[in-house]
Amino acid sequence: MNFGLIYVLVVYLIVIALMCSNKFSIATCAVTCATLLQLGGVVTFKEAWAGLSNSSVIMMAAMFVVAAGLSKTSILKKLSGNIIKPGSSDTKIMLGLAFIIFILTSFTNGTNSLNIILPIVYTVCAAQNRPASKFIQNCAILCQVWAGLLPLGGNAGSYNMLNQIVESFGGVGEFNYFTQMLAKLPLGLAVMAVCIFVNHKFAPSFEAEEYQTTGKKETQGLDPKKEKIAIAIFALTIIGLVTSSLTGIIDSTLPCVIGALAMIFFGILKPREVPGNMGISVILCMVCMLPIGTALVNTGGDVLIANGIDKLLGGTNNSFIVLGAFYLVSAVLTQIMYNSTVQNIFRPLAIIAAVSHGWSATALVLAVSIGSSAAMLTPMASNVTALGFNAGHYDMKQYIKGGLVPFIVEFIVFMVTVPLMFPLVK
């Protein structure tokens, strides 16, 4: 093992220790990670901070602002009141939230869905005198699991892209419009059942006043005219997001930014409120943890992991062993580096392994994509988990404990369904 790889692993252990200490914010730990990686020379300045120029950063910050504007209206209270009746049990509250999340994730990504659902969680919990900590992580898990399920929006043509990648490595592209939906549906239903009927019962309970979305909010409501404007801005922003995803005519960032600016120009949010509502902590976590993946590639860590998988498999062609190994490696690694990074590293490895062994590339790619999306246990796993961790004020132990049962259930359902629906060896 070379010095560079050892350095990367040491840096990551330091960052995990800082996070587990609960003495520093998640943003501070993430910035420390990127800084140490650049300081050690395993990534360049551009590689360390490349995430700052990512369009998803702008989209996230803008959607935080749009959601903050919507939270000032009474529509969330009315919506939550219609779906979740007063005096509902925690199970019924979670059922209502799960229904809303399923609808939201059909049209936008997991991060945007959680941004939208958080004000609803706070509204419901305030009205029913329930601790938001019971529901926030479960909502984050469902936003992560359901995102990309239905072949709508930006993932509508992803199957064609996957086929092109497989074929570029010499394989046969067999993905179709509904492949990922068929693979993910049983898993999503199982995890949703766990979150609705079981998981919230063991979640920690905090006092309601401990909860703020992204900063102090002014408590006064809006006048009727501004309320209608705020609702219209939010609705048009969502319509713009869906339309841009379906048509590709404009970048998906634009509707979010326009919506955020409209909230300011129409006086829904005051300029001084904006910085505290941009989700800076979540964005810094996302941006500054990305270099870990780059550092692993630069130091040969990806090759080491790939060789480890080969040794682990030991030449077997058993579908359950091979798919289980690729799923578990992806699922475990995604807890300590962002899921998109894990997917980008392991998808080519999965395709190469499939082509070289004569296996189904579809099955292995699904194992990697679903495994790397099992981001439930730590705030380093994805944008969604970082947002949930920050919004809920959980500590690392609570978050790992809260995600463990859904994580195990998803793996079990994967092993029962996917190898049978998409055989590795035909």
N, C-alpha and C positions, 0 to 999 in steps of 0.2 A: 504494500500500500504506500503510495507516494505521499510526500509531505503535504502537498496541496489538499489532498482528500482528507488526510488526518486533521488538517486545520479546519476544513469545512465542518467536519463532524464535531470538533471541539466547540466551534462557534455555535453550532446548533444546540449542543448540550447546555452551553451557557445561557442561550436565549430561553430554552425550555425552563431552566432553573429560575431565571428571573421571573418568568410568567407564573410559575408555580409558587413563588414566594409571596405573591399578592401584594408586594410592596410598590410595584411600578405598573403604570398603565400599559395596556396592550400595545398602544402606539409607541411608547418609549422602548419597549422590548423589540418591536419590529424595526424601528430605526436603528437600534443598536446592532441588529443582525446585518442590515445592509451596510452599515458603516464598517463593521469588523471584516466583512467579506471583501470590501474594497481596500481596506487597510492592509489586509493580508495578500493582496494582489491576485486573488483567485477570480475576481471579476473586475472589469474596468468601470470607470465612472459611469459610462453610458449604460452598461449592463446592470449596474447597481440601482440606478434610478430611472431606468427605461419605463417603468410602470407609470411614472408621472405624466407621460405623454400618451398613455393609453386612453382611448375614447371612453372606455367603461368608467374611468375615474370621473370624467366630466358628467357622464350620465348619472352615476350614483349621487354625486354632490347635488346635481340639479333635482333629482327625484326626492332627495331628502327635503329640499326646500319646498317643492310642490306638495309633498305629504304634510309638511308643517303648516302650509296654508290651508289645506283641507281640514286639518285637525282643529282649526279655529271655528269651523262651521258646526251647525247642529245636525248635519246629515249623518255623521257617524253615529251619533246617539240614536237617531231615528232608525238607521239601518240595523244597528246592533239590537235595538229594541224590538224590531220586527222579526229578526231571525232568532235572537236569543231573548226569550221572555223573562221578565222580572222573577226572581226567585228560582231561577234554573239551577240545577245541580252543576257541579264542575264538569261532569261528563257531558251534560247538554250544552254547556258553554263551549267546550272543546269541539263538540259535534258541529255547532254552528260556525265556529272559526274554521274548522276543517273544510266545510262546504264552501265558504268564501274563498279559501286558499286554492281549492281545486279549480274554481272558476277563474281566479286571477292568473294562475300559472298556465292556463290554457292560452293566454294571450300575451304574457310578458314573462321575463326571466324571474328566477327565484329571489334575487336581491330586490328588484322593484316590487315584487309581490309582498315581501316581508316589510318593506318600507310602507306599503299601503295598509297592511294588516295591523301594524303596531299601534297606530292611533286608535283603531277599533278595539284592540285588546285593552288599552288603557281606559277607554270610555266604558267598556263593559265592566271591567274590574272596579272602577270608581263607582259605577251605578249599583253594583251588586256587592260592594264591600268585600271583594275577593283579591288575594295577592296576585299580581301579574306574573310573578315568578313561576306560578303553577302552569302557565300557558305559553310563555314566550319561547322557551327552547323547543317545545313541541311544535309550535308554529314554524320555527326556523327549520326543524327537521322535515316537516311536510312541504315547505317551500322548496327545500333542496331535493326531496324525493320526487315530487310531482313535476318540477320544472322540466320542460322538454318532452313530457309524455305524449301529448297530442301533436300530430304533425301539422301544426299551425305556426305562423310567425316565422322567425329566422331559421328554425330547424326544419321547415317544410322541404327544403331541397338538400338537406344534409346527407340523406342516403346516397344521393348521386355523387357527392363529394367523397364519401367513404368508398364507394365502388371505384372511383378514379384512383384513390390512394392505393387500394388493394391491387388494382391492375398495374399500377406503376411499379410494384414490387414483383410482378409476375404471377399474381394470383388471379382468382376469378371473383369478380364483385357480385355478390348475391343479395345485397341489401335492397329492400323495396320500401315503398312509402310508409308501411305500417310495421316494419321489423322492430324498431326500437320500442314502439308503443306496445306491441304484443309481449316483448320481453319484460318491460318495466311495469305493466299493469298489475300482475299478481303481487309483485313486490310492494308497489305503492299501496294497494288495498290492505296488505298485511300490516305494513308500518302504520297506516292511518288507523287501523283498528287498535293497534297497541297504544298509539297516542291518545285516542279518544277514550278507551275503556280502562287503560292500565297506567300508562306512564305519568300522567299528571298527578296521580294519587301519591306518588313518591317524590314529586318535585319539591324543592325547598319553598318555604313560605316567608316572604319578606313583607314588611309594612308598605302600604301603597305609596306613602310619601317618598320612599327611596327611589321611585321610578320617574325618570325623565327620558324622553326619546333621545335628544341630542343636545339639550341645553335648557335653560330656564325659559319658560314660555309665559307670555302675558295671559292672564286668566280672563280678561274681558272678552265677550263675544263680539261678533260683527253685526253691523246693522243689516236689515233685510236685503238691501241692494247689494252690498259687498258680499254677503253670503251667497247670493245667486251667482255673482261674478266668480267667486272662488270655486264654487261647484262646477260652473261652466268651464273654467280654466282646467280643472282637474280632468273632467270628462274629455275635453278636447285633447289634452296631453295623452291620455290613454288611447284615444282613437288614433292620434298621430303615431304613437308607438306601434300599434298593431298594423296600421296602414303601411308605415315605412318598412316593417319587418316582412310583410306579405309582398310588397311591390318592389322594394329596393330602390325606389325612385330617389329618396333622400336618406341620409344617414340617420339612424335611430337616435343619435344624440340630440339632433335638432329639436324635436318636439319637447324633450325634457328641458332643454335650456330655455326655449321660448316660454314654456309653462312657468319656469322659475322666475324669469324676468317679468312675466305678466303678473305674477303674485306680488311683485315689488311695485311695478308701475301703477297697478290699480289699488295700492294701499292695503292689500290683504296682510302683507308682512312689512314691517318697517325695516329700512336698511340695516339698522343696528342688530336686528334679530337674525339676519341671514348667516353671519359667520358661525353662530352657535347652533345652527340647524343644517349644516352642510356635512355632518358625519365625518369630520376630519379624522377622528380616531380610527374608524373603520377603514377609511381610505388609506391611511398610513400603514395600517396592518396589511392590507391587500398589496400595496405597492412595494413595501419593504421586505416582505417575505418571498416575493417572486424570485429574487436573485439566488435563492437556495437551489432551485432547479438548474439555473444557468451554471452555478458553481459546480454542481455535481457533474454536469456534462463536460465542463472545462477541465475538471480534474480526473475524468475517467470513472466517476462514480456510477454512471449509467451502465457502462460495460461490466463493471463489477457486479451490479445488481442482476444484469442479464445472465451472466455466467452463473451466478448463484441460483437463479431459477432453473437453468439447465441441469445443474447438479441435483437440485431438489427433485426435479421430475424423474431423473434417472432413466431416461429413455422410454418411459411408459406412454402408451396410447390411450389410456383409460380416460374417457371424457370427464368423469367426475373429478379425478385427481388433477388433470391438466387445467380445466376451467376453474376449479377451486383454488389452485395455486395462483393463477393469474389474478383471480378476483381478490384473494386475500392479500397478496403483495401490494396490489393497487390500493385496496381499501385501507390497509395499515399505513402505507406511506402517505396517503392523502391526508391523514390526521396530523402529519408533521410538515407537510408542504402543500401548497394550494392544489386543489383537484385538477385544475386545468394544466398545471405543470406536470403532474403525474400522468395525466392522459397523453400529453404531448410526448413524454418520454417513452411510455410503455406501448402506445398504439403501434408505432413502427416496429418495436420489438415483437409484439404479438403477431403482426402480419408476417414478418420475416420468419418467425417460428412456424407459423401455419403453412406458409409456402414451402419451406424447407422440409417439413415433415409430411406434407400432403394432407394437412388438416383443413377444416373449414375456417376460413379467415373470419367469417361472420360471427361464429361462436366465440372466438378469442377476442375479437374487437369488442363484442358485447360484454365479455368478462371484464375487460379493462375499463370501458366507459361506465358501466354500472358500478364496478368496484371503486373507481376513482370518484364517483359521485356519492359514495356512502360517507359523506362528510358530516359527521354527527358528533364527534367526541371532543374536538378542540377548536378554539377560535382560529387556528392556523390553517384549517382544512379548506375553507372557501369564504367568499364574500358574505354568504348567507350566515354561516356560523359565527363569523367575526361580528356581524351586526347583531345577531341574537345574544351573543356573549356580552357585548357592550351594553345593549339595551336592557338586559336583565340583571346586570351587575352580579353575575355569578362568579364564583372562583373556579379555578381549574378542576378541582376535585368534584365539585357539584356538576360541572358541565360534562365531564367524562362519565360520571355516574348516570346522569340524565339521558345520555345518548346510548348507553351500553345495550339496553334491551332492544330498542329498535335496530341497532347495528347487528346484533346477533340474529334477530328475526329476519331481517332482510337477507343475510347470508344464507340462512336455512332455506328460505323460500327460493332464492336464486338456485341453490343446489338441487332443489326438487323439480324446478320447472325448466330453467334454461337449457341444461344438458339434454333434456328430452325434446324440447321444442326445436332446438338448433344443435343436432348431433355434431360432435367434433369430427368423427370419422364416418364417412358415408359409404 
